[in-house]
């Protein structure tokens, strides 16, 4: 809140006390973790939810405050906002988080998250410098290459996913064609067997 005030950015929670903040964060984090215990197939999803909550805390709070750790801040923000939630939801089914499509979506989320974290830091660059917040962008980091790289990664991952869908459709079509050929062969065999023997 102090950083936002120095930067001149509006903060709706600026008037809340530390106790109110602590109570709100405790209740919402506990609810997220507690609900995951109800719908999870095993311990994997709650562990991922808890990991996301801890990573979100270390992103903003000292002593680590990953937000001010260069490019790691972009990756960390994308991880707790996108990657870990995707994997946690995929863990609704036993071992669902180990499926290739779950990791494909998680990697896509990572690319999307890095791109939007980079955009956010670029938008706040001037205000962050005024407030003394050393984000990757405010510290003079090469944000645009990371942004463009993340966008290209999104395109590649979406293209690969599209190819997988096309391959699955092709395999289904082939399986249906093979089944049709087998039915025709059986039908032809039945008629062949019904023909009267030649004298």
Secondary structure by P-SEA (a helix, b strand, c coil): caaaaaaccccccccccaaaaaaaaaaaaaaaaaaaaaccccaaaaaaaaaaaaaaaaacccccccccccaaaaaaaaaaacaaaaaaaaaccccccccaaaaaaaaaaaaaaaaaaaaaaaaaaaaaaaaccccccccccaaaaaaaaaaaaaaaaaaaaaaaaaaaaaaaaaaaaaaaaaaaaaaaaaaaaaccccc
